[in-house]
Amino acid sequence: MKLKVTTEGVIIPKALLEGFDEVEVSKKNGFILVIPTIKRDPILELGQHPVICGVSDASENHDKYLYETIS
C-alpha cells in the first residue's frame, strides 16, 4: 500500500489499526515504525512472581495473613 505524504503527514487507514486504541510512532535506521500499544492490566500480572512465605494455605486464606493482627 502506498500512502501520499501531505503537509499534514500521512493518514493510516483505520482498517489497518482495527482493535487498537493507541499506537507508538518512531523512526529508527531510516524506517518509520507504527507499533500498537497494548494496555497492560496489572490484575492479570498477579502471581507471576510468587513469594515463598512458609505457609501452605496462603492463596486460600490470604485475608487471614494480610489482616490478622500480630500478637
Distance bins in CASP14 RR format, pairs under 12 A and 6 or more apart:
PFRMAT RR
TARGET T0000
AUTHOR 0000-0000-0000
RMODE 2
METHOD distances of the structure
MODEL  1
1 10 0 0 0 0 0 1 0 0 0 0 0
1 11 0 0 0 0 0 1 0 0 0 0 0
1 12 0 0 0 0 1 0 0 0 0 0 0
1 13 1 0 0 1 0 0 0 0 0 0 0
1 15 0 0 0 0 0 1 0 0 0 0 0
1 16 0 0 0 0 1 0 0 0 0 0 0
2 10 0 0 0 0 0 1 0 0 0 0 0
2 13 0 0 0 0 0 1 0 0 0 0 0
3 9 0 0 0 0 1 0 0 0 0 0 0
3 10 1 0 1 0 0 0 0 0 0 0 0
3 11 1 0 0 1 0 0 0 0 0 0 0
3 12 1 0 0 1 0 0 0 0 0 0 0
3 13 0 0 0 0 1 0 0 0 0 0 0
3 16 0 0 0 0 0 1 0 0 0 0 0
3 32 0 0 0 0 0 1 0 0 0 0 0
3 34 0 0 0 0 0 1 0 0 0 0 0
4 10 1 0 0 1 0 0 0 0 0 0 0
4 11 0 0 0 0 1 0 0 0 0 0 0
4 12 0 0 0 0 0 1 0 0 0 0 0
5 11 0 0 0 0 1 0 0 0 0 0 0
5 12 0 0 0 0 0 1 0 0 0 0 0
5 32 0 0 0 0 0 1 0 0 0 0 0
9 25 0 0 0 0 0 1 0 0 0 0 0
9 32 0 0 0 0 0 1 0 0 0 0 0
10 16 0 0 0 0 0 1 0 0 0 0 0
10 25 0 0 0 0 1 0 0 0 0 0 0
10 32 0 0 0 0 1 0 0 0 0 0 0
10 34 0 0 0 0 1 0 0 0 0 0 0
11 17 0 0 0 0 0 1 0 0 0 0 0
11 34 0 0 0 0 0 1 0 0 0 0 0
12 18 0 0 0 0 0 1 0 0 0 0 0
12 20 0 0 0 0 0 1 0 0 0 0 0
12 23 0 0 0 0 1 0 0 0 0 0 0
12 25 0 0 0 0 1 0 0 0 0 0 0
12 32 0 0 0 0 0 1 0 0 0 0 0
12 34 1 0 0 1 0 0 0 0 0 0 0
12 36 0 0 0 0 0 1 0 0 0 0 0
13 34 0 0 0 0 0 1 0 0 0 0 0
14 20 0 0 0 0 1 0 0 0 0 0 0
14 21 0 0 0 0 0 1 0 0 0 0 0
14 23 0 0 0 0 0 1 0 0 0 0 0
16 23 0 0 0 0 1 0 0 0 0 0 0
16 34 0 0 0 0 1 0 0 0 0 0 0
16 36 0 0 0 0 1 0 0 0 0 0 0
17 23 1 0 0 1 0 0 0 0 0 0 0
17 25 0 0 0 0 0 1 0 0 0 0 0
17 34 0 0 0 0 1 0 0 0 0 0 0
17 35 0 0 0 0 0 1 0 0 0 0 0
17 36 1 0 0 1 0 0 0 0 0 0 0
17 37 0 0 0 0 0 1 0 0 0 0 0
18 36 0 0 0 0 1 0 0 0 0 0 0
19 36 1 0 0 1 0 0 0 0 0 0 0
19 37 0 0 0 0 0 1 0 0 0 0 0
19 38 0 0 0 0 0 1 0 0 0 0 0
19 39 0 0 0 0 0 1 0 0 0 0 0
20 34 0 0 0 0 1 0 0 0 0 0 0
20 35 0 0 0 0 1 0 0 0 0 0 0
20 36 1 0 1 0 0 0 0 0 0 0 0
20 37 1 0 0 1 0 0 0 0 0 0 0
20 38 0 0 0 0 1 0 0 0 0 0 0
20 39 0 0 0 0 1 0 0 0 0 0 0
21 36 0 0 0 0 1 0 0 0 0 0 0
21 37 0 0 0 0 1 0 0 0 0 0 0
21 38 0 0 0 0 1 0 0 0 0 0 0
21 39 1 0 0 1 0 0 0 0 0 0 0
22 34 0 0 0 0 0 1 0 0 0 0 0
22 35 0 0 0 0 0 1 0 0 0 0 0
22 36 1 0 0 1 0 0 0 0 0 0 0
22 37 1 0 1 0 0 0 0 0 0 0 0
22 38 0 0 0 0 1 0 0 0 0 0 0
22 39 1 0 0 1 0 0 0 0 0 0 0
23 32 0 0 0 0 0 1 0 0 0 0 0
23 33 0 0 0 0 1 0 0 0 0 0 0
23 34 1 0 1 0 0 0 0 0 0 0 0
23 35 1 0 0 1 0 0 0 0 0 0 0
23 36 1 0 1 0 0 0 0 0 0 0 0
23 37 1 0 0 1 0 0 0 0 0 0 0
23 38 0 0 0 0 0 1 0 0 0 0 0
24 32 0 0 0 0 0 1 0 0 0 0 0
24 33 1 0 0 1 0 0 0 0 0 0 0
24 34 1 0 0 1 0 0 0 0 0 0 0
24 35 1 0 1 0 0 0 0 0 0 0 0
24 36 1 0 0 1 0 0 0 0 0 0 0
24 37 1 0 1 0 0 0 0 0 0 0 0
24 38 0 0 0 0 0 1 0 0 0 0 0
25 31 0 0 0 0 0 1 0 0 0 0 0
25 32 1 0 0 1 0 0 0 0 0 0 0
25 33 1 0 0 1 0 0 0 0 0 0 0
25 34 1 0 1 0 0 0 0 0 0 0 0
25 35 1 0 0 1 0 0 0 0 0 0 0
25 36 0 0 0 0 0 1 0 0 0 0 0
25 37 0 0 0 0 0 1 0 0 0 0 0
26 32 1 0 0 1 0 0 0 0 0 0 0
26 33 1 0 1 0 0 0 0 0 0 0 0
26 34 0 0 0 0 1 0 0 0 0 0 0
26 35 1 0 0 1 0 0 0 0 0 0 0
26 37 0 0 0 0 0 1 0 0 0 0 0
27 33 1 0 0 1 0 0 0 0 0 0 0
27 34 0 0 0 0 0 1 0 0 0 0 0
27 35 0 0 0 0 0 1 0 0 0 0 0
28 34 0 0 0 0 0 1 0 0 0 0 0
28 35 0 0 0 0 0 1 0 0 0 0 0
38 44 0 0 0 0 0 1 0 0 0 0 0
40 48 0 0 0 0 0 1 0 0 0 0 0
42 48 0 0 0 0 0 1 0 0 0 0 0
46 59 0 0 0 0 0 1 0 0 0 0 0
46 62 0 0 0 0 0 1 0 0 0 0 0
47 58 0 0 0 0 0 1 0 0 0 0 0
47 59 0 0 0 0 1 0 0 0 0 0 0
47 62 0 0 0 0 0 1 0 0 0 0 0
50 58 0 0 0 0 1 0 0 0 0 0 0
50 59 0 0 0 0 1 0 0 0 0 0 0
50 62 0 0 0 0 0 1 0 0 0 0 0
51 58 0 0 0 0 1 0 0 0 0 0 0
51 59 0 0 0 0 0 1 0 0 0 0 0
51 62 0 0 0 0 0 1 0 0 0 0 0
51 65 0 0 0 0 0 1 0 0 0 0 0
52 58 0 0 0 0 1 0 0 0 0 0 0
53 59 0 0 0 0 0 1 0 0 0 0 0
53 61 0 0 0 0 0 1 0 0 0 0 0
53 62 0 0 0 0 0 1 0 0 0 0 0
53 65 1 0 0 1 0 0 0 0 0 0 0
53 66 0 0 0 0 0 1 0 0 0 0 0
54 65 0 0 0 0 0 1 0 0 0 0 0
55 61 0 0 0 0 1 0 0 0 0 0 0
55 62 0 0 0 0 1 0 0 0 0 0 0
55 64 0 0 0 0 1 0 0 0 0 0 0
55 65 1 0 0 1 0 0 0 0 0 0 0
55 66 0 0 0 0 0 1 0 0 0 0 0
55 68 0 0 0 0 0 1 0 0 0 0 0
56 65 0 0 0 0 0 1 0 0 0 0 0
57 63 0 0 0 0 0 1 0 0 0 0 0
57 64 0 0 0 0 1 0 0 0 0 0 0
57 65 0 0 0 0 1 0 0 0 0 0 0
58 64 0 0 0 0 1 0 0 0 0 0 0
58 65 1 0 1 0 0 0 0 0 0 0 0
58 66 0 0 0 0 1 0 0 0 0 0 0
59 65 0 0 0 0 0 1 0 0 0 0 0
59 66 0 0 0 0 0 1 0 0 0 0 0
61 67 0 0 0 0 0 1 0 0 0 0 0
61 68 0 0 0 0 1 0 0 0 0 0 0
62 68 0 0 0 0 0 1 0 0 0 0 0
END
